[in-house]
Amino acid sequence: MTAPDPNAAKSTDLINWIVTRGLEGADKEELLDGYCTRLVELGVPLMRFHAAQSALHPVYGGTGYSWYQGRGGDYQKFKYSEDVSEDWQNSPLFAILNDDIDFVRERIVDQNEPSQYPLINDLREVGATDYYATSLAFDVPTHNMPPEAKQTVDGVLLSWASNAPDGFCDSDLDLIHTALPHLGLALKSASNARISKDLMRVYLGRDAGRRVLSGEIRRGSLQQIDAVIWNFDLEGFTSLSEELPGNEIIDMLNDYLAVAVGVVHDNDGNILKFMGDGLMAMFDVGDIDADARAALKAVPMLQSRIEELNAAREADGLLVANFTLALHSGEILYGNIVSESRLDFTVIGPAVNQTARIAGMHRSLGQRILISDDVAKAARPCGPDLISVGR
């Protein structure tokens, strides 16, 4: 009878934990923090760990997670940039990604000369004795893939550093390698879940995205709710767009619609859809009185922020615009409509149609902001800023 292999037991323990947490849906930060903690508990002299991944997000193009002995983990987001930083170009991970090498291993304790990588020299200054980095691809490159396409293959770049007197021993690296595919699969699952949430939120809105991911995906799955509907439009944008080249039109739209979206979100509303140079939003924060108060609270905030934007654009010599806003409240149907192969998560109902009709009365009434009597009554006491424009 042979004695049990302690290294095999360590690998089994670590892999079981990774698989369990992956199946339970642990997010990336929780997963990597637990992974580093368990490496240390299993005797790996880990001083620093880093993982970097690309991201599918409209604002940032990559994420990073760094864990330090005694300090725990730190999660970073890296914005898109056309310029490659010097630090990144000179890093071991950049070399793995771009120079067609599988790993970087430097036993710092055995080196008398500085490393070619500034990061490793910095780690030496704080006591590191060993450094190992590699990559794990989530996609399988095809045999005829051009060399530059390697940079676009989805995956994760990882590094481990030790401050033990002799650095990592062979069994430490064996444990890391044995568990690596399992860690990669759990990270891929966590990343895909985060990408789904991010993209649903960005393209459908916070509430609609959450509902779709929770299973509201059948055509006709509609919920009747009471809410306040906002219709926001830029005033005179059609004539302005005839004076501007295409890229400036897009920049202008982005400026104004970003302000409107920010105001809606700051007051717990949800964007339902963009309509040319405007948008439709919904306030459903509680009962209809709370909805009306939230929607009205957002109005002076919108006015103030549009004024600030116009001042900034004028200072830059850019054309400015004003806006119109219509508010109405009532029962709406909120959910999936259209076709089984192409659904739209939106709102329908008489209250939505009435809001659109109110939005068409700005010019005839000479008012940029129109609020239905239903909203005014629900939000009472309204204060002196609301005046009647007749029946």
Helices and strands as residue ranges (DSSP letters): H 6-23, H 28-41, E 46-54, E 60-68, E 72-79, H 86-89, H 92-98, E 103-106, G 108-110, H 118-125, E 130-137, G 147-152, E 155-162, H 170-204, H 206-213, E 222-235, H 237-241, H 246-266, E 270-275, E 278-283, H 288-315, E 322-339, E 342-348, H 350-359, H 362-365, E 369-371, H 373-378
